[in-house]
Amino acid sequence: GAVTPATGLATNIEPDRLLVVNVTIDVEVTDVGASVTDVVTAAARHDGQVYGSNVQLADDETATAQIVIKLPPRQVDAVIAEIAALGALISQVQSTDDVTDRVTDIDTRIVTSLQSVARVQLLLAEAKNLGEVVQLEAELTTRQTLLEELLAQQRNLGQQTALATLTVLLHAADAEEIVEPDPLDFEATSSVTNGDGIGDAFGRGGEAFVNAAAAVLIFVGYTAPFLAVGFVALGGWAFSRRRRARRSRSAAPLLPPAPDEGQRTTEHDSAGAART
């Protein structure tokens, strides 16, 4: 949700303190492209300058922008208030680094380094031979390099304390969230289910049938090679079994035919007569 811009940055700066101020704000806006122009205009009204930017406007829903502004520390509060009014201020992060002691130390070292350089230059002017000249020139180069480094640090800190850094992040407002119906709410469920009419219901049913048929065809397509191999193996097994059955029947011995009833009676009577 939106937050209230923090105030008091300008009024809390003590005149005798040197501060490095960095502020980052994240603002949600409806039109990122138009808001970028408004941010630059607001910065210019308060003696601010744009030091860097990264704007992505390919898609309105995902558009973003990052703008880095340098401006006097006492103008930061006013600029933040104007930029926050462009939309909803989501977050604000601020850091303040007191570099007063560092600046004082560098200033002292610069004074000492200037004196050191001046002494070596005086000795170099009074050098009597080439060896002294070479040695003093090398020493002078070393001390001048140190002096230049100290002066660069002094300029850098001076720029950081003279101008605060304000980083503005802009992003498009999120689309309205879609509320899912409660499955236990009969009225809401009925409105979603029946809201499209009977014709649409038949259309969805036909689509479901087509999808089911397509799934069956895909299954058959995947299993057809395996089914073909299975049928071939089953046919070979059945054929082999029938051949073994025929060979078993042809190799079995033939049994003599059983005598009929009349023949068995005659033989029985002949045997009885012979015993008599």
Rosetta constraint file for C-alpha pairs under 8 A:
AtomPair CA 1 CA 88 HARMONIC 7.92 0.50
AtomPair CA 1 CA 90 HARMONIC 6.13 0.50
AtomPair CA 2 CA 88 HARMONIC 5.25 0.50
AtomPair CA 2 CA 89 HARMONIC 5.03 0.50
AtomPair CA 2 CA 90 HARMONIC 4.73 0.50
AtomPair CA 2 CA 91 HARMONIC 7.50 0.50
AtomPair CA 3 CA 88 HARMONIC 7.62 0.50
AtomPair CA 3 CA 89 HARMONIC 5.56 0.50
AtomPair CA 3 CA 90 HARMONIC 5.72 0.50
AtomPair CA 3 CA 91 HARMONIC 6.41 0.50
AtomPair CA 4 CA 89 HARMONIC 7.09 0.50
AtomPair CA 5 CA 80 HARMONIC 7.05 0.50
AtomPair CA 5 CA 81 HARMONIC 6.59 0.50
AtomPair CA 5 CA 84 HARMONIC 7.29 0.50
AtomPair CA 5 CA 89 HARMONIC 7.27 0.50
AtomPair CA 5 CA 92 HARMONIC 7.15 0.50
AtomPair CA 6 CA 77 HARMONIC 7.71 0.50
AtomPair CA 6 CA 92 HARMONIC 7.54 0.50
AtomPair CA 7 CA 77 HARMONIC 5.89 0.50
AtomPair CA 8 CA 12 HARMONIC 5.83 0.50
AtomPair CA 8 CA 77 HARMONIC 7.18 0.50
AtomPair CA 9 CA 13 HARMONIC 6.70 0.50
AtomPair CA 9 CA 73 HARMONIC 7.64 0.50
AtomPair CA 9 CA 74 HARMONIC 7.12 0.50
AtomPair CA 9 CA 76 HARMONIC 7.26 0.50
AtomPair CA 9 CA 77 HARMONIC 6.38 0.50
AtomPair CA 10 CA 73 HARMONIC 6.21 0.50
AtomPair CA 10 CA 74 HARMONIC 4.13 0.50
AtomPair CA 10 CA 75 HARMONIC 6.84 0.50
AtomPair CA 10 CA 76 HARMONIC 7.00 0.50
AtomPair CA 10 CA 77 HARMONIC 6.63 0.50
AtomPair CA 11 CA 74 HARMONIC 7.34 0.50
AtomPair CA 13 CA 17 HARMONIC 7.37 0.50
AtomPair CA 13 CA 19 HARMONIC 7.83 0.50
AtomPair CA 13 CA 74 HARMONIC 7.98 0.50
AtomPair CA 17 CA 98 HARMONIC 7.09 0.50
AtomPair CA 17 CA 99 HARMONIC 7.93 0.50
AtomPair CA 17 CA 100 HARMONIC 5.76 0.50
AtomPair CA 18 CA 98 HARMONIC 5.88 0.50
AtomPair CA 18 CA 99 HARMONIC 5.66 0.50
AtomPair CA 18 CA 100 HARMONIC 4.81 0.50
AtomPair CA 18 CA 161 HARMONIC 5.82 0.50
AtomPair CA 19 CA 96 HARMONIC 6.31 0.50
AtomPair CA 19 CA 97 HARMONIC 5.46 0.50
AtomPair CA 19 CA 98 HARMONIC 4.48 0.50
AtomPair CA 19 CA 99 HARMONIC 5.83 0.50
AtomPair CA 19 CA 100 HARMONIC 7.12 0.50
AtomPair CA 19 CA 160 HARMONIC 7.89 0.50
AtomPair CA 19 CA 161 HARMONIC 5.27 0.50
AtomPair CA 20 CA 96 HARMONIC 5.56 0.50
AtomPair CA 20 CA 97 HARMONIC 4.93 0.50
AtomPair CA 20 CA 98 HARMONIC 6.38 0.50
AtomPair CA 20 CA 99 HARMONIC 7.03 0.50
AtomPair CA 20 CA 160 HARMONIC 5.53 0.50
AtomPair CA 20 CA 161 HARMONIC 4.88 0.50
AtomPair CA 20 CA 163 HARMONIC 7.94 0.50
AtomPair CA 20 CA 164 HARMONIC 6.57 0.50
AtomPair CA 21 CA 73 HARMONIC 6.99 0.50
AtomPair CA 21 CA 94 HARMONIC 7.48 0.50
AtomPair CA 21 CA 95 HARMONIC 6.01 0.50
AtomPair CA 21 CA 96 HARMONIC 4.63 0.50
AtomPair CA 21 CA 97 HARMONIC 6.56 0.50
AtomPair CA 21 CA 160 HARMONIC 7.78 0.50
AtomPair CA 21 CA 161 HARMONIC 7.32 0.50
AtomPair CA 21 CA 163 HARMONIC 7.86 0.50
AtomPair CA 21 CA 164 HARMONIC 4.88 0.50
AtomPair CA 21 CA 165 HARMONIC 6.31 0.50
AtomPair CA 22 CA 94 HARMONIC 5.76 0.50
AtomPair CA 22 CA 95 HARMONIC 5.28 0.50
AtomPair CA 22 CA 96 HARMONIC 6.42 0.50
AtomPair CA 22 CA 164 HARMONIC 5.98 0.50
AtomPair CA 22 CA 165 HARMONIC 4.82 0.50
AtomPair CA 22 CA 166 HARMONIC 6.03 0.50
AtomPair CA 22 CA 167 HARMONIC 7.89 0.50
AtomPair CA 23 CA 92 HARMONIC 7.17 0.50
AtomPair CA 23 CA 93 HARMONIC 5.68 0.50
AtomPair CA 23 CA 94 HARMONIC 4.31 0.50
AtomPair CA 23 CA 95 HARMONIC 6.41 0.50
AtomPair CA 23 CA 164 HARMONIC 7.90 0.50
AtomPair CA 23 CA 165 HARMONIC 6.27 0.50
AtomPair CA 23 CA 166 HARMONIC 4.86 0.50
AtomPair CA 23 CA 167 HARMONIC 6.22 0.50
AtomPair CA 24 CA 92 HARMONIC 5.73 0.50
AtomPair CA 24 CA 93 HARMONIC 5.14 0.50
AtomPair CA 24 CA 94 HARMONIC 6.37 0.50
AtomPair CA 24 CA 166 HARMONIC 5.82 0.50
AtomPair CA 24 CA 167 HARMONIC 4.62 0.50
AtomPair CA 24 CA 168 HARMONIC 5.97 0.50
AtomPair CA 24 CA 169 HARMONIC 7.53 0.50
AtomPair CA 25 CA 80 HARMONIC 7.93 0.50
AtomPair CA 25 CA 89 HARMONIC 7.28 0.50
AtomPair CA 25 CA 90 HARMONIC 7.58 0.50
AtomPair CA 25 CA 91 HARMONIC 5.65 0.50
AtomPair CA 25 CA 92 HARMONIC 4.38 0.50
AtomPair CA 25 CA 93 HARMONIC 6.39 0.50
AtomPair CA 25 CA 166 HARMONIC 7.81 0.50
AtomPair CA 25 CA 167 HARMONIC 6.43 0.50
AtomPair CA 25 CA 168 HARMONIC 5.22 0.50
AtomPair CA 25 CA 169 HARMONIC 6.08 0.50
AtomPair CA 26 CA 89 HARMONIC 6.04 0.50
AtomPair CA 26 CA 90 HARMONIC 5.39 0.50
AtomPair CA 26 CA 91 HARMONIC 5.20 0.50
AtomPair CA 26 CA 92 HARMONIC 6.51 0.50
AtomPair CA 26 CA 168 HARMONIC 6.20 0.50
AtomPair CA 26 CA 169 HARMONIC 4.63 0.50
AtomPair CA 26 CA 170 HARMONIC 6.04 0.50
AtomPair CA 26 CA 171 HARMONIC 7.90 0.50
AtomPair CA 27 CA 83 HARMONIC 7.86 0.50
AtomPair CA 27 CA 84 HARMONIC 6.50 0.50
AtomPair CA 27 CA 86 HARMONIC 7.97 0.50
AtomPair CA 27 CA 87 HARMONIC 6.34 0.50
AtomPair CA 27 CA 88 HARMONIC 5.52 0.50
AtomPair CA 27 CA 89 HARMONIC 4.47 0.50
AtomPair CA 27 CA 90 HARMONIC 5.53 0.50
AtomPair CA 27 CA 91 HARMONIC 7.34 0.50
AtomPair CA 27 CA 168 HARMONIC 7.54 0.50
AtomPair CA 27 CA 169 HARMONIC 6.12 0.50
AtomPair CA 27 CA 170 HARMONIC 5.09 0.50
AtomPair CA 27 CA 171 HARMONIC 6.67 0.50
AtomPair CA 28 CA 87 HARMONIC 5.54 0.50
AtomPair CA 28 CA 88 HARMONIC 5.07 0.50
AtomPair CA 28 CA 89 HARMONIC 6.39 0.50
AtomPair CA 28 CA 90 HARMONIC 6.69 0.50
AtomPair CA 28 CA 170 HARMONIC 5.91 0.50
AtomPair CA 28 CA 171 HARMONIC 5.23 0.50
AtomPair CA 28 CA 172 HARMONIC 5.78 0.50
AtomPair CA 28 CA 173 HARMONIC 5.40 0.50
AtomPair CA 29 CA 35 HARMONIC 7.24 0.50
AtomPair CA 29 CA 86 HARMONIC 6.50 0.50
AtomPair CA 29 CA 87 HARMONIC 4.59 0.50
AtomPair CA 29 CA 88 HARMONIC 6.60 0.50
AtomPair CA 29 CA 170 HARMONIC 6.79 0.50
AtomPair CA 29 CA 171 HARMONIC 6.25 0.50
AtomPair CA 29 CA 172 HARMONIC 5.30 0.50
AtomPair CA 29 CA 173 HARMONIC 5.52 0.50
AtomPair CA 30 CA 87 HARMONIC 7.16 0.50
AtomPair CA 30 CA 172 HARMONIC 5.56 0.50
AtomPair CA 30 CA 173 HARMONIC 5.47 0.50
AtomPair CA 31 CA 35 HARMONIC 6.16 0.50
AtomPair CA 31 CA 60 HARMONIC 7.65 0.50
AtomPair CA 31 CA 172 HARMONIC 6.54 0.50
AtomPair CA 32 CA 36 HARMONIC 6.21 0.50
AtomPair CA 32 CA 57 HARMONIC 7.51 0.50
AtomPair CA 32 CA 60 HARMONIC 7.85 0.50
AtomPair CA 32 CA 63 HARMONIC 6.34 0.50
AtomPair CA 32 CA 64 HARMONIC 6.55 0.50
AtomPair CA 32 CA 65 HARMONIC 7.06 0.50
AtomPair CA 32 CA 170 HARMONIC 6.46 0.50
AtomPair CA 32 CA 171 HARMONIC 6.35 0.50
AtomPair CA 32 CA 172 HARMONIC 6.09 0.50
AtomPair CA 33 CA 37 HARMONIC 7.01 0.50
AtomPair CA 33 CA 57 HARMONIC 6.91 0.50
AtomPair CA 34 CA 38 HARMONIC 6.53 0.50
AtomPair CA 35 CA 39 HARMONIC 6.11 0.50
AtomPair CA 35 CA 86 HARMONIC 6.88 0.50
AtomPair CA 35 CA 170 HARMONIC 7.93 0.50
AtomPair CA 36 CA 40 HARMONIC 6.39 0.50
AtomPair CA 36 CA 65 HARMONIC 7.31 0.50
AtomPair CA 36 CA 67 HARMONIC 8.00 0.50
AtomPair CA 36 CA 170 HARMONIC 7.97 0.50
AtomPair CA 37 CA 41 HARMONIC 6.20 0.50
AtomPair CA 38 CA 42 HARMONIC 6.09 0.50
AtomPair CA 38 CA 83 HARMONIC 7.72 0.50
AtomPair CA 39 CA 43 HARMONIC 6.21 0.50
AtomPair CA 39 CA 83 HARMONIC 6.12 0.50
AtomPair CA 40 CA 44 HARMONIC 6.29 0.50
AtomPair CA 40 CA 49 HARMONIC 7.91 0.50
AtomPair CA 40 CA 50 HARMONIC 7.07 0.50
AtomPair CA 41 CA 45 HARMONIC 6.40 0.50
AtomPair CA 42 CA 46 HARMONIC 6.78 0.50
AtomPair CA 42 CA 79 HARMONIC 6.30 0.50
AtomPair CA 42 CA 82 HARMONIC 6.84 0.50
AtomPair CA 42 CA 83 HARMONIC 7.33 0.50
AtomPair CA 43 CA 47 HARMONIC 6.52 0.50
AtomPair CA 43 CA 48 HARMONIC 4.59 0.50
AtomPair CA 43 CA 49 HARMONIC 6.47 0.50
AtomPair CA 43 CA 50 HARMONIC 7.79 0.50
AtomPair CA 43 CA 69 HARMONIC 7.22 0.50
AtomPair CA 43 CA 71 HARMONIC 7.55 0.50
AtomPair CA 43 CA 79 HARMONIC 6.39 0.50
AtomPair CA 44 CA 48 HARMONIC 4.99 0.50
AtomPair CA 44 CA 49 HARMONIC 6.37 0.50
AtomPair CA 46 CA 71 HARMONIC 7.27 0.50
AtomPair CA 46 CA 75 HARMONIC 6.07 0.50
AtomPair CA 46 CA 78 HARMONIC 7.92 0.50
AtomPair CA 46 CA 79 HARMONIC 7.01 0.50
AtomPair CA 47 CA 71 HARMONIC 5.99 0.50
AtomPair CA 47 CA 72 HARMONIC 7.10 0.50
AtomPair CA 47 CA 75 HARMONIC 7.97 0.50
AtomPair CA 48 CA 69 HARMONIC 6.34 0.50
AtomPair CA 48 CA 70 HARMONIC 5.46 0.50
AtomPair CA 48 CA 71 HARMONIC 4.13 0.50
AtomPair CA 48 CA 72 HARMONIC 7.17 0.50
AtomPair CA 49 CA 69 HARMONIC 5.51 0.50
AtomPair CA 49 CA 70 HARMONIC 5.36 0.50
AtomPair CA 49 CA 71 HARMONIC 6.48 0.50
AtomPair CA 50 CA 67 HARMONIC 7.03 0.50
AtomPair CA 50 CA 68 HARMONIC 5.82 0.50
AtomPair CA 50 CA 69 HARMONIC 4.51 0.50
AtomPair CA 50 CA 70 HARMONIC 6.46 0.50
AtomPair CA 51 CA 67 HARMONIC 7.83 0.50
AtomPair CA 51 CA 68 HARMONIC 5.50 0.50
AtomPair CA 51 CA 69 HARMONIC 5.66 0.50
AtomPair CA 51 CA 70 HARMONIC 6.67 0.50
AtomPair CA 52 CA 67 HARMONIC 5.91 0.50
AtomPair CA 52 CA 68 HARMONIC 5.05 0.50
AtomPair CA 52 CA 69 HARMONIC 7.31 0.50
AtomPair CA 53 CA 65 HARMONIC 7.26 0.50
AtomPair CA 53 CA 66 HARMONIC 5.38 0.50
AtomPair CA 53 CA 67 HARMONIC 4.34 0.50
AtomPair CA 53 CA 68 HARMONIC 6.11 0.50
AtomPair CA 54 CA 65 HARMONIC 5.57 0.50
AtomPair CA 54 CA 66 HARMONIC 5.03 0.50
AtomPair CA 54 CA 67 HARMONIC 6.56 0.50
AtomPair CA 55 CA 63 HARMONIC 7.86 0.50
AtomPair CA 55 CA 64 HARMONIC 6.01 0.50
AtomPair CA 55 CA 65 HARMONIC 4.16 0.50
AtomPair CA 55 CA 66 HARMONIC 6.25 0.50
AtomPair CA 56 CA 63 HARMONIC 5.43 0.50
AtomPair CA 56 CA 64 HARMONIC 5.22 0.50
AtomPair CA 56 CA 65 HARMONIC 6.01 0.50
AtomPair CA 57 CA 62 HARMONIC 7.73 0.50
AtomPair CA 57 CA 63 HARMONIC 4.73 0.50
AtomPair CA 57 CA 64 HARMONIC 6.68 0.50
AtomPair CA 58 CA 62 HARMONIC 7.91 0.50
AtomPair CA 58 CA 63 HARMONIC 6.62 0.50
AtomPair CA 59 CA 63 HARMONIC 5.55 0.50
AtomPair CA 60 CA 172 HARMONIC 7.07 0.50
AtomPair CA 61 CA 172 HARMONIC 5.94 0.50
AtomPair CA 61 CA 173 HARMONIC 7.52 0.50
AtomPair CA 61 CA 174 HARMONIC 7.33 0.50
AtomPair CA 61 CA 175 HARMONIC 7.70 0.50
AtomPair CA 62 CA 171 HARMONIC 7.18 0.50
AtomPair CA 62 CA 172 HARMONIC 6.16 0.50
AtomPair CA 63 CA 171 HARMONIC 5.91 0.50
AtomPair CA 63 CA 172 HARMONIC 5.72 0.50
AtomPair CA 64 CA 169 HARMONIC 7.43 0.50
AtomPair CA 64 CA 170 HARMONIC 5.46 0.50
AtomPair CA 64 CA 171 HARMONIC 4.40 0.50
AtomPair CA 64 CA 172 HARMONIC 6.64 0.50
AtomPair CA 65 CA 168 HARMONIC 7.90 0.50
AtomPair CA 65 CA 169 HARMONIC 5.81 0.50
AtomPair CA 65 CA 170 HARMONIC 4.98 0.50
AtomPair CA 65 CA 171 HARMONIC 6.52 0.50
AtomPair CA 66 CA 167 HARMONIC 6.98 0.50
AtomPair CA 66 CA 168 HARMONIC 5.66 0.50
AtomPair CA 66 CA 169 HARMONIC 4.71 0.50
AtomPair CA 66 CA 170 HARMONIC 6.42 0.50
AtomPair CA 67 CA 167 HARMONIC 5.73 0.50
AtomPair CA 67 CA 168 HARMONIC 5.11 0.50
AtomPair CA 67 CA 169 HARMONIC 6.66 0.50
AtomPair CA 68 CA 165 HARMONIC 6.95 0.50
AtomPair CA 68 CA 166 HARMONIC 5.85 0.50
AtomPair CA 68 CA 167 HARMONIC 4.51 0.50
AtomPair CA 68 CA 168 HARMONIC 6.40 0.50
AtomPair CA 69 CA 165 HARMONIC 5.82 0.50
AtomPair CA 69 CA 166 HARMONIC 5.04 0.50
AtomPair CA 69 CA 167 HARMONIC 6.22 0.50
AtomPair CA 69 CA 168 HARMONIC 7.86 0.50
AtomPair CA 70 CA 163 HARMONIC 5.66 0.50
AtomPair CA 70 CA 164 HARMONIC 5.61 0.50
AtomPair CA 70 CA 165 HARMONIC 4.86 0.50
AtomPair CA 70 CA 166 HARMONIC 6.32 0.50
AtomPair CA 71 CA 75 HARMONIC 6.78 0.50
AtomPair CA 71 CA 76 HARMONIC 7.11 0.50
AtomPair CA 71 CA 163 HARMONIC 4.95 0.50
AtomPair CA 71 CA 164 HARMONIC 5.42 0.50
AtomPair CA 71 CA 165 HARMONIC 6.78 0.50
AtomPair CA 71 CA 166 HARMONIC 7.69 0.50
AtomPair CA 72 CA 76 HARMONIC 7.00 0.50
AtomPair CA 72 CA 162 HARMONIC 6.29 0.50
AtomPair CA 72 CA 163 HARMONIC 4.62 0.50
AtomPair CA 72 CA 164 HARMONIC 5.76 0.50
AtomPair CA 73 CA 162 HARMONIC 7.32 0.50
AtomPair CA 73 CA 163 HARMONIC 5.94 0.50
AtomPair CA 73 CA 164 HARMONIC 4.96 0.50
AtomPair CA 75 CA 79 HARMONIC 6.40 0.50
AtomPair CA 76 CA 80 HARMONIC 6.14 0.50
AtomPair CA 76 CA 164 HARMONIC 7.50 0.50
AtomPair CA 76 CA 166 HARMONIC 7.54 0.50
AtomPair CA 77 CA 81 HARMONIC 6.26 0.50
AtomPair CA 78 CA 82 HARMONIC 6.45 0.50
AtomPair CA 79 CA 83 HARMONIC 6.21 0.50
AtomPair CA 80 CA 84 HARMONIC 5.93 0.50
AtomPair CA 81 CA 85 HARMONIC 6.34 0.50
AtomPair CA 82 CA 86 HARMONIC 7.05 0.50
AtomPair CA 83 CA 87 HARMONIC 7.80 0.50
AtomPair CA 84 CA 88 HARMONIC 6.22 0.50
AtomPair CA 84 CA 89 HARMONIC 5.29 0.50
AtomPair CA 99 CA 103 HARMONIC 6.18 0.50
AtomPair CA 99 CA 157 HARMONIC 7.78 0.50
AtomPair CA 100 CA 104 HARMONIC 6.27 0.50
AtomPair CA 101 CA 105 HARMONIC 6.14 0.50
AtomPair CA 102 CA 106 HARMONIC 6.15 0.50
AtomPair CA 103 CA 107 HARMONIC 6.10 0.50
AtomPair CA 103 CA 154 HARMONIC 6.72 0.50
AtomPair CA 103 CA 157 HARMONIC 7.07 0.50
AtomPair CA 104 CA 108 HARMONIC 6.29 0.50
AtomPair CA 105 CA 109 HARMONIC 6.26 0.50
AtomPair CA 106 CA 110 HARMONIC 6.06 0.50
AtomPair CA 106 CA 150 HARMONIC 6.42 0.50
AtomPair CA 106 CA 153 HARMONIC 7.61 0.50
AtomPair CA 106 CA 154 HARMONIC 6.57 0.50
AtomPair CA 107 CA 111 HARMONIC 6.46 0.50
AtomPair CA 107 CA 154 HARMONIC 7.30 0.50
AtomPair CA 108 CA 112 HARMONIC 6.44 0.50
AtomPair CA 109 CA 113 HARMONIC 5.99 0.50
AtomPair CA 109 CA 150 HARMONIC 7.45 0.50
AtomPair CA 110 CA 114 HARMONIC 6.10 0.50
AtomPair CA 110 CA 147 HARMONIC 6.33 0.50
AtomPair CA 110 CA 150 HARMONIC 6.20 0.50
AtomPair CA 110 CA 151 HARMONIC 7.00 0.50
AtomPair CA 111 CA 115 HARMONIC 6.45 0.50
AtomPair CA 112 CA 116 HARMONIC 6.26 0.50
AtomPair CA 113 CA 117 HARMONIC 6.15 0.50
AtomPair CA 113 CA 143 HARMONIC 6.97 0.50
AtomPair CA 113 CA 144 HARMONIC 7.94 0.50
AtomPair CA 113 CA 146 HARMONIC 7.50 0.50
AtomPair CA 113 CA 147 HARMONIC 5.74 0.50
AtomPair CA 114 CA 118 HARMONIC 6.21 0.50
AtomPair CA 114 CA 147 HARMONIC 6.99 0.50
AtomPair CA 115 CA 119 HARMONIC 6.33 0.50
AtomPair CA 116 CA 120 HARMONIC 6.42 0.50
AtomPair CA 116 CA 143 HARMONIC 7.19 0.50
AtomPair CA 117 CA 121 HARMONIC 6.18 0.50
AtomPair CA 117 CA 140 HARMONIC 6.32 0.50
AtomPair CA 117 CA 143 HARMONIC 6.03 0.50
AtomPair CA 117 CA 144 HARMONIC 6.46 0.50
AtomPair CA 118 CA 122 HARMONIC 6.24 0.50
AtomPair CA 119 CA 123 HARMONIC 6.31 0.50
AtomPair CA 120 CA 124 HARMONIC 6.06 0.50
AtomPair CA 120 CA 136 HARMONIC 6.69 0.50
AtomPair CA 120 CA 139 HARMONIC 7.40 0.50
AtomPair CA 120 CA 140 HARMONIC 5.94 0.50
AtomPair CA 121 CA 125 HARMONIC 6.29 0.50
AtomPair CA 121 CA 140 HARMONIC 6.98 0.50
AtomPair CA 122 CA 126 HARMONIC 6.58 0.50
AtomPair CA 123 CA 127 HARMONIC 6.20 0.50
AtomPair CA 123 CA 136 HARMONIC 7.36 0.50
AtomPair CA 124 CA 132 HARMONIC 7.69 0.50
AtomPair CA 124 CA 133 HARMONIC 6.11 0.50
AtomPair CA 124 CA 136 HARMONIC 5.79 0.50
AtomPair CA 124 CA 137 HARMONIC 7.10 0.50
AtomPair CA 127 CA 132 HARMONIC 5.79 0.50
AtomPair CA 127 CA 133 HARMONIC 5.85 0.50
AtomPair CA 128 CA 132 HARMONIC 6.92 0.50
AtomPair CA 128 CA 133 HARMONIC 7.72 0.50
AtomPair CA 129 CA 133 HARMONIC 6.46 0.50
AtomPair CA 130 CA 134 HARMONIC 6.21 0.50
AtomPair CA 131 CA 135 HARMONIC 6.24 0.50
AtomPair CA 132 CA 136 HARMONIC 5.96 0.50
AtomPair CA 133 CA 137 HARMONIC 5.98 0.50
AtomPair CA 134 CA 138 HARMONIC 6.31 0.50
AtomPair CA 135 CA 139 HARMONIC 6.36 0.50
AtomPair CA 136 CA 140 HARMONIC 6.00 0.50
AtomPair CA 137 CA 141 HARMONIC 6.17 0.50
AtomPair CA 138 CA 142 HARMONIC 6.42 0.50
AtomPair CA 139 CA 143 HARMONIC 6.34 0.50
AtomPair CA 140 CA 144 HARMONIC 6.04 0.50
AtomPair CA 141 CA 145 HARMONIC 6.13 0.50
AtomPair CA 142 CA 146 HARMONIC 6.44 0.50
AtomPair CA 143 CA 147 HARMONIC 6.23 0.50
AtomPair CA 144 CA 148 HARMONIC 6.20 0.50
AtomPair CA 145 CA 149 HARMONIC 6.34 0.50
AtomPair CA 146 CA 150 HARMONIC 6.35 0.50
AtomPair CA 147 CA 151 HARMONIC 6.21 0.50
AtomPair CA 148 CA 152 HARMONIC 6.15 0.50
AtomPair CA 149 CA 153 HARMONIC 6.32 0.50
AtomPair CA 150 CA 154 HARMONIC 6.20 0.50
AtomPair CA 151 CA 155 HARMONIC 6.25 0.50
AtomPair CA 152 CA 156 HARMONIC 6.14 0.50
AtomPair CA 153 CA 157 HARMONIC 6.14 0.50
AtomPair CA 154 CA 158 HARMONIC 6.03 0.50
AtomPair CA 155 CA 159 HARMONIC 6.21 0.50
AtomPair CA 156 CA 160 HARMONIC 6.26 0.50
AtomPair CA 157 CA 161 HARMONIC 6.08 0.50
AtomPair CA 158 CA 162 HARMONIC 5.96 0.50
AtomPair CA 159 CA 163 HARMONIC 6.12 0.50
AtomPair CA 160 CA 164 HARMONIC 6.67 0.50
AtomPair CA 181 CA 185 HARMONIC 7.45 0.50
AtomPair CA 181 CA 188 HARMONIC 6.04 0.50
AtomPair CA 181 CA 189 HARMONIC 6.49 0.50
AtomPair CA 182 CA 188 HARMONIC 6.98 0.50
AtomPair CA 182 CA 189 HARMONIC 7.08 0.50
AtomPair CA 183 CA 188 HARMONIC 7.88 0.50
AtomPair CA 183 CA 189 HARMONIC 6.10 0.50
AtomPair CA 184 CA 189 HARMONIC 7.73 0.50
AtomPair CA 185 CA 189 HARMONIC 6.05 0.50
AtomPair CA 186 CA 190 HARMONIC 5.89 0.50
AtomPair CA 187 CA 191 HARMONIC 6.13 0.50
AtomPair CA 188 CA 192 HARMONIC 6.35 0.50
AtomPair CA 189 CA 193 HARMONIC 6.01 0.50
AtomPair CA 190 CA 194 HARMONIC 5.66 0.50
AtomPair CA 190 CA 195 HARMONIC 7.43 0.50
AtomPair CA 191 CA 195 HARMONIC 4.98 0.50
AtomPair CA 192 CA 196 HARMONIC 7.78 0.50
AtomPair CA 194 CA 198 HARMONIC 7.36 0.50
AtomPair CA 194 CA 201 HARMONIC 7.84 0.50
AtomPair CA 196 CA 200 HARMONIC 5.73 0.50
AtomPair CA 196 CA 201 HARMONIC 7.30 0.50
AtomPair CA 197 CA 201 HARMONIC 6.45 0.50
AtomPair CA 198 CA 202 HARMONIC 6.27 0.50
AtomPair CA 199 CA 203 HARMONIC 6.20 0.50
AtomPair CA 200 CA 204 HARMONIC 6.13 0.50
AtomPair CA 201 CA 205 HARMONIC 6.20 0.50
AtomPair CA 202 CA 206 HARMONIC 6.12 0.50
AtomPair CA 203 CA 207 HARMONIC 6.19 0.50
AtomPair CA 204 CA 208 HARMONIC 6.14 0.50
AtomPair CA 205 CA 209 HARMONIC 6.28 0.50
AtomPair CA 206 CA 210 HARMONIC 6.24 0.50
AtomPair CA 207 CA 211 HARMONIC 6.18 0.50
AtomPair CA 208 CA 212 HARMONIC 6.19 0.50
AtomPair CA 209 CA 213 HARMONIC 6.16 0.50
AtomPair CA 210 CA 214 HARMONIC 6.08 0.50
AtomPair CA 211 CA 215 HARMONIC 6.20 0.50
AtomPair CA 212 CA 216 HARMONIC 6.37 0.50
AtomPair CA 213 CA 217 HARMONIC 6.27 0.50
AtomPair CA 214 CA 218 HARMONIC 6.14 0.50
AtomPair CA 215 CA 219 HARMONIC 6.23 0.50
AtomPair CA 216 CA 220 HARMONIC 6.22 0.50
AtomPair CA 217 CA 221 HARMONIC 6.05 0.50
AtomPair CA 218 CA 222 HARMONIC 6.24 0.50
AtomPair CA 219 CA 223 HARMONIC 6.21 0.50
AtomPair CA 220 CA 224 HARMONIC 5.65 0.50
AtomPair CA 223 CA 227 HARMONIC 6.16 0.50
AtomPair CA 224 CA 228 HARMONIC 6.15 0.50
AtomPair CA 225 CA 229 HARMONIC 6.38 0.50
AtomPair CA 226 CA 230 HARMONIC 6.18 0.50
AtomPair CA 227 CA 231 HARMONIC 6.18 0.50
AtomPair CA 228 CA 232 HARMONIC 6.30 0.50
AtomPair CA 229 CA 233 HARMONIC 6.23 0.50
AtomPair CA 230 CA 234 HARMONIC 6.11 0.50
AtomPair CA 231 CA 235 HARMONIC 6.11 0.50
AtomPair CA 232 CA 236 HARMONIC 6.27 0.50
AtomPair CA 233 CA 237 HARMONIC 6.21 0.50
AtomPair CA 234 CA 238 HARMONIC 6.24 0.50
AtomPair CA 235 CA 239 HARMONIC 6.14 0.50
AtomPair CA 236 CA 240 HARMONIC 6.14 0.50
AtomPair CA 237 CA 241 HARMONIC 6.24 0.50
AtomPair CA 238 CA 242 HARMONIC 6.34 0.50
AtomPair CA 239 CA 243 HARMONIC 6.41 0.50
AtomPair CA 240 CA 244 HARMONIC 6.38 0.50
AtomPair CA 241 CA 245 HARMONIC 6.30 0.50
AtomPair CA 242 CA 246 HARMONIC 6.39 0.50
AtomPair CA 243 CA 247 HARMONIC 6.34 0.50
AtomPair CA 244 CA 248 HARMONIC 6.27 0.50
AtomPair CA 245 CA 249 HARMONIC 6.48 0.50
AtomPair CA 246 CA 250 HARMONIC 6.32 0.50
AtomPair CA 247 CA 251 HARMONIC 6.25 0.50
AtomPair CA 248 CA 252 HARMONIC 6.51 0.50
AtomPair CA 259 CA 263 HARMONIC 6.45 0.50
AtomPair CA 259 CA 264 HARMONIC 6.68 0.50
AtomPair CA 260 CA 264 HARMONIC 6.58 0.50
AtomPair CA 261 CA 265 HARMONIC 6.47 0.50
AtomPair CA 262 CA 266 HARMONIC 6.42 0.50
AtomPair CA 263 CA 267 HARMONIC 6.34 0.50
AtomPair CA 264 CA 268 HARMONIC 6.34 0.50
AtomPair CA 265 CA 269 HARMONIC 6.34 0.50
AtomPair CA 266 CA 270 HARMONIC 6.23 0.50
AtomPair CA 267 CA 271 HARMONIC 6.31 0.50
AtomPair CA 268 CA 272 HARMONIC 6.51 0.50
AtomPair CA 269 CA 273 HARMONIC 6.38 0.50
AtomPair CA 270 CA 274 HARMONIC 6.34 0.50
AtomPair CA 271 CA 275 HARMONIC 6.58 0.50
AtomPair CA 272 CA 276 HARMONIC 6.55 0.50
